[in-house]
Amino acid sequence: MRIRRILAAVIATAALAGLGLTGAATATAATAQGAPTYVTPSQCEQGGGVADLTDNLCKGGTHNGERID
């Protein structure tokens, strides 16, 4: 009887911990995905790209496709 209670407590704790981690990961992914990124023309060029000011986009390099602010 005592072992069943301990086992039930361990399972419940593990389940609650798992839900907490899943919720934190979902919140982080939603924040990272929803925010648009902007770079300066110099950041674009330092990353190996070319700042296209007519389209306001960084073309090439590490910031490829990001908007220029």
C-alpha positions as CSV (number, residue, x, y, z in Angstrom):
1,M,0.0,0.0,0.0
2,R,2.8,2.4,0.9
3,I,4.7,1.6,-2.3
4,R,1.6,2.4,-4.4
5,R,1.3,5.9,-2.7
6,I,5.0,6.7,-3.4
7,L,4.7,5.4,-6.9
8,A,1.6,7.5,-7.5
9,A,3.3,10.6,-6.1
10,V,6.4,10.1,-8.3
11,I,4.2,9.7,-11.4
12,A,2.1,12.7,-10.6
13,T,5.3,14.8,-10.1
14,A,6.8,13.7,-13.3
15,A,3.6,14.4,-15.2
16,L,3.4,18.0,-13.8
17,A,7.1,18.6,-14.5
18,G,6.6,17.5,-18.1
19,L,3.6,19.8,-18.6
20,G,5.6,22.7,-17.3
21,L,8.5,22.1,-19.7
22,T,6.2,21.7,-22.6
23,G,4.4,25.0,-21.9
24,A,7.7,26.9,-21.6
25,A,8.9,25.5,-24.9
26,T,5.7,26.5,-26.6
27,A,5.8,30.0,-25.2
28,T,9.4,30.5,-26.3
29,A,8.8,29.2,-29.8
30,A,5.8,31.5,-30.3
31,T,7.8,34.5,-29.2
32,A,10.7,33.8,-31.4
33,Q,8.6,33.1,-34.4
34,G,6.3,36.2,-34.2
35,A,8.8,39.0,-33.9
36,P,10.2,40.3,-37.2
37,T,14.0,41.0,-37.3
38,Y,15.6,44.1,-38.6
39,V,19.3,44.8,-39.2
40,T,21.2,47.9,-40.1
41,P,22.9,48.2,-43.4
42,S,26.3,47.9,-41.7
43,Q,25.2,44.7,-39.9
44,C,24.1,43.3,-43.2
45,E,27.5,44.0,-44.8
46,Q,29.4,42.7,-41.8
47,G,27.5,39.5,-42.1
48,G,28.7,39.1,-45.7
49,G,25.5,40.5,-47.4
50,V,24.6,43.4,-49.6
51,A,22.2,46.0,-48.3
52,D,19.5,46.6,-51.0
53,L,18.0,49.9,-50.0
54,T,15.4,49.9,-52.8
55,D,13.7,46.8,-51.4
56,N,14.9,47.3,-47.8
57,L,16.3,43.8,-47.7
58,C,19.6,42.3,-46.8
59,K,20.7,40.0,-49.7
60,G,23.1,37.2,-49.0
61,G,25.3,36.5,-45.9
62,T,24.1,35.6,-42.5
63,H,21.2,38.1,-42.5
64,N,19.8,37.0,-45.9
65,G,16.2,38.1,-46.4
66,E,16.0,40.2,-43.2
67,R,14.5,43.7,-43.4
68,I,16.8,46.7,-43.2
69,D,15.8,49.3,-40.7
